[in-house]
Amino acid sequence: MTTEDAFCLDSEFSTTRLVVDSPQQSGQSSVSQFESRLFLPKIDGRQGEGGLRYQGYFKCGTPQKPLFTIITTVFNGSLHLERSIQSVINQQYDNIEYIVVDGGSSDGSVEIIKKYEHAIDLWVSERDAGIYDAMNKGVSLSSGDMISFINSDDWLEPDCLKHVAKHYDEKVDYVAGSINVIPGKGKKKARVSPVSIPAKLSSLKGMPFPHPALFVNRRVFSEIGLFDKRFRIAGDLEFVYRMLHAGFQGSHHEKVLANFRLEGVSNRFSSGNETRKVERMYGLPVLTAYYRQFHRIVRRVLKRITPPFQ
């Protein structure tokens, strides 16, 4: 696709300023570890589906204007979903593909999605096998040069994709930025930035990148596959470890790209068991893994019982 092939459908939204009227090749290798598709196969019990793709509008990247696919997964997340959607469709960057995968919500989330389907490339609502199954569906439906996830509790900074686009290169495997962590009432927000990757990867401690501010080249998914659905909480951590152990490298940035609300499943105590399992999978000695888990539990308990700073 060239810039002459694209046209503006609606100048109001970042997701409708550059569209094409026919599906484009994604550039996926013939040896890709996942199947790319325009639509999900029909299944019984699907609550609904829609978006620009069903109206015959598609997206494609160019060397001058790479395509970013943003995927939102949601299940009964109506409280914050609208802010998440607005943070994507109101970006200061024009070539965005937006996919929303709902797990069969019953709280009004689907009605919110339908409200914005004129600015969403594709949405689907159906039961899934957990968050990583939903994320895998989104990747399989994507066309973007770079892929990222912003879940229904979180939101992007307005200039997020504009900043990432400045640092995009076909040879860059990922771009990682910083996030604001929004805690519970009475707590101060904190900033989390990417850490330097050690030469000995087994010495990594937990997630090195804030996942809402991580943008991964499509090539990485093609070569190492999708998220491991056996995990319920730490599938994103396992994917990042797998990516780094495969030798992929990227650029790290201090700039805040997204906001993470500290209310999701990753904040549960049970996440420590899966984190330990991932660390063991990628070379951490068993005693060290248990020590780290104990240390994380102690820190989390202290945070919960310590009065908020006034």
MARLUMFI-336156 format. One record per residue: x, y, z of N, C-alpha, C, O, CB in turn; residue in three letters. Coordinates in steps of 0.2 Angstrom, whole numbers, plus 5000, padded with zeros to 4 digits. Glycine has a CB too. Layout:
N
XYZXYZXYZXYZXYZAla
...
//
This chain:
310
500449945000500050005000500450065000500950065003499550005006Met
500250114996500650184996500150235000499550215001500850204989Thr
500350295002499950335005499350365000498850385003500350405007Thr
499450354994498950374989498350324989497750334987499250374982Glu
498450264991497950214992497450224998496950194997498250144992Asp
497750255003497350265009496850325008497050375005497750265015Ala
496350325012495850385012495650395019495650345023495350375007Phe
495350455020495150475027494350455027493950475023495250545028Cys
494150415032493450395033493150445037492550465036493450325036Leu
493450465043493250515048493850545051494250515054492750485053Asp
493950615050494550645053494450655060494950675063494550715050Ser
493950635063493850645071494250595075494450615080493150645073Glu
494350535072494650485076495350465073495450465067494250425077Phe
495850445077496450425075496450355071496850345067496950415080Ser
495950315072495850255069495450255062495350205059495450205074Thr
495250315060494750315054495050375049494750395045494050335056Thr
495750395050496050445046496350415040496550445035496450485050Arg
496550345041496950315035496650245035496750195039497650305037Leu
496250235030495950165029496050145021496150195017495150165031Val
495950085020495950065013495350015012495049995017496650025011Val
495150005005494549965004494649895002494249865000494150004999Asp
495249875004495349795002495949775007496349815009495649784995Ser
495849715009496349685014497049685011497149665005496149615017Pro
497549695015498249695013498649645016498449615021498549765015Gln
499149625013499649575015499949595022500149655022500149555010Gln
499949555027500249575033501049575033501349595038499949535039Ser
501349545028502049535028502249475033502849465034502349595031Gly
501749435034501949375039502349325035502149305029501249345041Gln
502849295038503249245035502849175034502349165038503849225040Ser
503049135029502649075028502749025034502448975034502949045021Ser
503249035038503448995044503149025050503449005056504148985044Val
502649065050502449105056502149045061501848995059501849155054Ser
502249065067501949025073501249035074500948995079502449035079Gln
500949075071500149085072499849095065500149125060500049135077Phe
499249085065498849095059498449165059498149175064498249035058Glu
498649195054498349265053497649265049497649225045498849315050Ser
497149295052496549295049496149365049496349405054496149245052Arg
495749375045495349435045494749435050494549485053495049455038Leu
494449375051493849365055493949305059494249255056493249365051Phe
493649295065493649235068493149185066492649215063493549245076Leu
493249125066492749075063492149075068492149095074493049005064Pro
491549065065490949065068490849015074491048955072490349055063Lys
490649035079490548985085489848995088489549055087491048985090Ile
489548945091488948955095489048995101489548995104488648885097Asp
488549035103488549075109488949145108488949175113488949035114Gly
489149165102489449225101488949285103488349275100489749235094Arg
489149335107488649385108488549435103488049475103488849415115Gln
489149445099489149495094489749505091490249485094488849555097Gly
489849545086490449565082490249615078489749635076490749505079Glu
490849655076490749715072491349755071491849735072490149755074Gly
491249815068491849855067491949875060491549855055492449825070Gly
492449915059492549945052492749885047492549895041493149985052Leu
493049835049493249775045492649745042492649725036493649725048Arg
492049745046491449715043491149765038490649735034490949695049Tyr
491349825038491049875033491449875027491349915022490949935036Gln
492049835026492449835021493049885021493349905016492049855015Gly
493249905027493749955028494349915032494249885037493550015032Tyr
494949925029495549885032496149935033496049995032495749835027Phe
496649915036497249955037497849915035497849855034497349965045Lys
498349965033499049935031499549985033499450045032499049915024Cys
500149965034500750005036501150025030501149985025501149975041Gly
501450075030501950095025502650115028502650125034501750155021Thr
503150115025503850125028503850195031504150205036504350125023Pro
503450245028503350315031502850315037502950355041503150365026Gln
502350265037501850275042501650195044501150165042501250305039Lys
502150175049501950105051501250095054501050145057502550085056Pro
500950035054500350025057500449995064500849945065499949975052Leu
500050025069500149995075499449965077498949995076500250055080Phe
499449905079498849865081498849875089499249845092498849795079Thr
498249905091498149905098497549855100497049855097498049975101Ile
497749815105497249765107496949775114497349775118497549685106Ile
496349775115496049785121495649715123495149705119495549845122Thr
495749685128495349625131494949655137495249695141495849565133Thr
494349625137493949655143493449595144493249555140493549715140Val
493349595151492749545153492449585159492749585165493049475155Phe
491849605158491449645164491849695166491949705172491249595169Asn
492149735162492549795163492249865162492649905160493249785160Gly
491649865162491249925160491449995164491350045161490549915160Ser
491749985170491850045174492350085171492350145171492150015181Leu
492950055168493450095165493550085157493950125154494050085168His
493150045154493250025147493250085143493650095138492749975145Leu
492750135144492650195139493250235139493450255134492050235142Glu
493550245145494150285145494750245141495150285137494450295152Arg
494750185141495250145138495150155130495650165126495250075140Ser
494550145128494450155121494550225118494850235113493650135120Ile
494350275122494450345120495250355120495450395115494150395125Gln
495650325124496350345124496650315118497250335116496650315130Ser
496350265114496650235108496350275102496750295098496450165107Val
495750295102495450325096495550395096495450425090494650305095Ile
495850425101496050495101496750505101497050565104495750535107Asn
497150465099497850465098498050525094497750545089498250405096Gln
498750545095498950595090499350565084499750605081499450645094Gln
499250505083499550465077498950435073498450415076500050415080Tyr
499050435066498550425062498450355060497850335058498550465056Asp
498950315060498850245057498850195062499350165064499450225052Asn
498250185065498050135070497550085069497050105066497850175077Ile
497650025070497149975070496949955077497349935081497449905066Glu
496349955078496049945085495649885085495149885082495750005088Tyr
495849835090495449775090495249765098495649775102495849715088Ile
494549745099494349735105494049665106493649645102493749795107Val
494249625111494049565112493749555119494049565124494649505111Val
493049545119492749535125492549465126492449425122492049575124Asp
492649445133492549375135491849355136491749305140492949365141Gly
491349395134490649375135490349415141490049385145490549305136Gly
490449475141490249515147489549525148489149515143490549585146Ser
489349535154488649545155488449605159487949615162488349485159Ser
488949655159488849715164488849775160488849835162489449715168Asp
488649775153488649835149489249845145489249895141488449895153Gly
489749805146490349815142490249815134490549855130490949765144Ser
489849765132489649765125489349825122489449845117489249695124Val
488849855126488549915124489049975123488950015119487949935129Glu
489549975128490050025127490450015121490550065117490550025133Ile
490649955119491049935113490649955107490849985102491149865113Ile
489949945107489549955101489450035100489450055094488849925102Lys
489550075105489450145105490050175101489950225098489450175112Lys
490650135101491250165098491450115092491950125089491750165102Tyr
490950075089491150025084491350065077491650035073490649975083Glu
491150125077491250165071492050185070492250205065490850225070His
492350175076493050195076493450135079494050135080493150245081Ala
493150075079493550015081493549965074493049955071493149975087Ile
494149935073494249895067493849835067493549815063494949885066Asp
493949805073493549735074493449725081493849735085493949675071Leu
492849705083492649685090492249625090491949605085492349745094Trp
492349585095492049515096491849505103492249525107492449455092Val
491349475104491149465111490949385111490449365108490549505114Ser
491349345115491149275116491549245121492049275123491349235109Glu
491349195124491749165130492449145127492549125121491349105132Arg
492949145132493649125130493949085136493549075141494049185129Asp
494549065135494849025140495349065144495849035147495248965136Ala
495149125145495649175149495949225145495849235139496149135152Gly
496249275149496449335146496949325140497049355135496849375151Ile
497449265141497949255136497649225130497849235124498449215138Tyr
497049185130496749165125496449225121496449225115496149115127Asp
496149275125495849335121496449375118496249395112495549375127Ala
496949375121497549415118497749385112497949415107498149425123Met
497849315112498049275106497549285100497749295094498049205107Asn
496849295102496349305096496549375093496549375087495649305099Lys
496649425097496849485095497449485090497449515085496949535100Gly
497949455092498549445088498449415081498649435076499149415092Val
498049365082497849325075497449365071497449355064497449265077Ser
497049415073496649465069497049525067496749565063496049485073Leu
497649535069498049595068498349605061498549545058498549605074Ser
498449665059498849675053499449715054499849735049498349705048Ser
499549745060500049795062500749775061500949715062499949815068Gly
501149825060501949815060502149805067502649765069502249875057Asp
501849835072501949835079501249815083500749845081502249895082Met
501349775088500749755092500849775099501349765102500649685090Ile
500249795102500249815109499549805112499049795109500449885110Ser
499549795119498949785122498849835128499249855132499049715126Phe
498249865128497949905133497349875136496849885132497949985130Ile
497349855142496749815144496249865147496349925147496949775150Asn
495649845149495049885150495149935156494749975157494449845150Ser
495649915161495749955166496250015165496250065169495949915172Asp
496550015159497150055158497050105152496550095149497750015157Asp
497450155151497350195146498050225143498550225147496950255148Trp
498050245137498650265134498750345135498250375135498650255127Leu
499350365135499450445135499350465128499450425123500150455137Glu
499050525127498850545120499350545115499250535109498550615121Pro
500050555117500550555112500950495112501550495109501050615113Asp
500650435115501050375115501250345108501850335108500550325118Cys
500850335104501050305097501450355093501850335089500350285094Leu
501350425094501750465090502450465092502950465088501450545092Lys
502550455099503250445102503550375099504150375097503250445109His
503150325100503450255097503550255090504050225088502950205099Val
503150295086503250295079503950325077504250305072502750335075Ala
504150375081504850405080505350355081505950365078504850465085Lys
505250305085505850255086505750195083506050145084505850245094His
505250185078505050125075505550115069505750165066504350125072Tyr
505750055068506250035063506049965062505949925066506950045064Asp
506049945055505849875054506349825058506149765059505949855046Glu
506949845059507449805063507349805070507649765074508149825061Lys
506949845073506849855080506349795082505749795079506549925082Val
506549755087506049705089505549725094504949695094506449645092Asp
505649775098505149805102505349875105505949885104505049755108Tyr
504849905107504949975110504649975117504049955117504750035105Val
504949985122504749985129504750055132505250085132505049935133Ala
504250075135504150145138504050135145504050075148503650185135Gly
503850195149503650195156502950195156502550215152504050255159Ser
502750185163501950195164501950225171502350225175501650125164Ile
501350255172501050275178500650225181500250195178500650345178Asn
500850205187500450155191499950185195500150225200500950105195Val
499350175194498750215198498550165203498150115202498250235193Ile
498750175210498550135215497850145218497450185215499050135221Pro
497650115223497050125226496950195230497450235230496850065231Gly
496350205232496250275235496650285241496850245245495450275237Lys
496950345241497350365246498150355245498550375249497150335253Gly
498250315240498950305238499150355233498850375228499050235236Lys
499850365233500150405227500250365221500450305222500750445230Lys
500150395215500350355209501150355209501450395211500050385203Lys
501350295206502050285205502250275197501850265193502350225209Ala
502850285196503150275189503550215189504050205193503550345187Arg
503450175183503850115182504150125175503750135170503450055183Val
504750115175505150115169505450045167505550005171505650175169Ser
505650035161506049975159506649975162506950025164506149975151Pro
506849915164507549905167508049875161507849855156507549845172Val
508649885163509249865158509249785159509149755164509849895161Ser
509249755153509249685152509949655154510449675151509049665145Ile
510049615159510749595161510949545156510649515152510649555168Pro
511649535155511949495151511749415152511649375148512749495151Ala
511649405159511449335161510749345162510449365167511849315167Lys
510349315157509549325158509249295164508749315166509249305151Leu
509549245167509249205172509249255179508949235183509649145174Ser
509649305178509649355184509149405184509049445188510349385184Ser
508749405178508149445178507649435184507549385186507749435171Leu
507449495187506949495192506249515190506149575189507249535198Lys
505849475189505149485187505049525180505549515176504849535192Gly
504549555179504449585172504949645171504849695175503749615172Met
505349645166505749695165505449755161505749815162506349675160Pro
504849745158504549805155503849815157503549765158504549795147Phe
503549875158502849885160502449865153502549895148502749955162Pro
502049805154501749785148501249825144501249825138501349725150His
500949875148500449925144500849965140500650005135500049965149Pro
501549975141501950015137502449985133503050005131502350065141Ala
502349915131502749875127502449865120501849845119502849805130Leu
502849885115502649875108503049825104503649835104502649945104Phe
502749775102503149715099503149705092502549715089502949645103Val
503649705088503649695081503249625079503349575083504349695078Asn
502849635074502549575072502949515071502749455072502149585066Arg
503549525069504049475067504149425073504249365073504649505065Arg
504149455079504349425085503749365086503949315088504349465092Val
503149385086502549335087502649285081502549225083501949375086Phe
502849305075502849255070503449205071503349145070503049285063Ser
503949225075504549175076504449135082504649075082505149215076Glu
504149165088504149125094503449105096503349075101504449175099Ile
502949135093502249115094501949155099502149215100502249045097Gly
501349135101500849185105500949165112501449135114500149165103Leu
500449195116500549185123500349115125499949085122500049235127Phe
500649095131500549025133499849025137499849055143501148995137Asp
499348995135498748995138498648955144498148955148498148965133Lys
499248915146499248875152499248925158499148905164499848825152Arg
499548985157499649035162498949075163498649085158500249085161Phe
498749095169498149135170498349205172497949245171497749105176Arg
498949215174499149285176499849305173499949365172499249285184Ile
500349255173500949275171501149255164501749255162501449245175Ala
500649255159500849235152501149295149501549275144500149225149Gly
501049355151501449405148502149405150502649415146501149475149Asp
502349385156502949385159503349325155503949335153502949365166Leu
503049265154503349215150503449235143503949215141502849155151Glu
503049265140503149285133503749335133504149325128502549325130Phe
503849385137504449425137505049385138505549405135504349485142Val
505049345143505649305144505849265138506449255136505549255150Tyr
505349235135505449195129505749235123506149215120504749155126Arg
505449295123505749345118506449365119506849365114505249405118Met
506649375125507349395127507749335126508349345124507349425134Leu
507549275128508049215127508049195120508549165118507749155131His
507649225116507749205109508149255105508349255099507049205105Ala
508449305109508949355107508649415104509049455101509349325101Gly
507949425104507649495102507949555106507949545112506949485102Phe
508049605103508249665106507849725104507549725099508949685105Gln
507749775109507349835107507649895110508249895113506649825109Gly
507249945110507450015113507050025119506450015119507350075108Ser
507350055124506950075131506950145132507450185130507350035137His
506350175134506250245135505950265142505550225145505750265129His
506150315144505950345151505250375150504850385155506450395154Glu
505050395144504450435143503850385145503750325143504350455136Lys
503350415149502750385151502250375145502050425142502450425157Val
502150315143501650305137500950275139500550285135502050245133Leu
500950255145500250225147500150235155500650245158500250155145Ala
499550215157499350215164499050155165498650125162498850275165Asn
499250125171499050055173498750065180499050085185499750015174Phe
498150035180497750045186497849975190497749925188496950045185Arg
498049985196498249925200497649895204497549895210498749955206Leu
497249865199496649825202496549755198496149725200496049875200Glu
496949745194496849685190497149615193497349625199497249685183Gly
497149565189497349495192498049495194498249455198497149445187Val
498449535190499149535191499349555198499949555200499549575186Ser
498949585202499049615208498849565214498949575220498649675210Asn
498649505212498449455217499049415220499549415216497949405214Arg
499049395226499549355229499749295225500349275224499349335236Phe
499249265221499349205218499749215212500049165209498649175215Ser
499849275209500349285204501049265205501449255201500249365202Ser
501249265212501849245214502049175212502649165210501949255221Gly
501549135212501749065210501849055203502349015201501149015212Asn
501549095199501649085191502249125190502649105185501049115188Glu
502449175193503049215192503649165194504149165190503149275196Thr
503649135199504149085201504249035196504749015194504049055208Arg
503649005193503648955188504048975182504448945179502948935186Lys
503849035180504149065174504949075175505349055171503849135172Val
505149105181505849105182506249045182506749035180505949145189Glu
505848995185506148925185506248895177506748865176505748875189Arg
505748905173505748885166506348915163506648885158505148905163Met
506548975165507049005161507749015165508149065164506849075159Tyr
507848965169508548955172508648975179509248965181508948985167Gly
508249005182508349025189508348965194507948925194507849075192Leu
508848955198508948905203508348905207508048955209509548905207Pro
508048845209507448835213507448875220506948905221507348765214Val
508048865223508048905230507948975229507649015233508648885234Leu
508349005224508249075222507549095220507349155222508749095217Thr
507249055216506549075214506049075220505649115221506349015209Ala
506149025225505749025231505849085235505449115238505748965235Tyr
506549105236506749165240506449225237506149265241507549165240Tyr
506449235230506149295227505449295228505149355230506349295220Arg
505049235228504349235229504249265236503749305237504049165228Gln
504549235241504449255248504549335249504249365252504949215253Phe
505149355246505249425246504749465243504549525246505949445243His
504449445237503849485234503249485239502949535239503649455227Arg
503149425242502549425246502649475252502149505254502449355249Ile
503249475255503349515261503249595259502949625262504049505264Val
503549605253503449675251502749695250502449755251503849685244Arg
502349645247501649665245501249675252500749715252501349605241Arg
501349625257501049635263501149705266500749735269501249575268Val
501849725266502049785269501649845266501449895269502749795269Leu
501649835259501249895256500549905258500249955258501349885248Lys
500249845259499549845261499349865268498849895269499249775260Arg
499849855273499749875279500049935281499849965287499949815284Ile
500449965277500750035278500250085277499950085271501350045274Thr
500150135281499650185280499850235274500450245273499550235286Pro
499450255270499550295265499950365267499750395272498950315261Pro
500450385263500850445265500350505263500050515258501450445261Phe
500350545268499950615268500350665266500050725265499550625274Gln
//
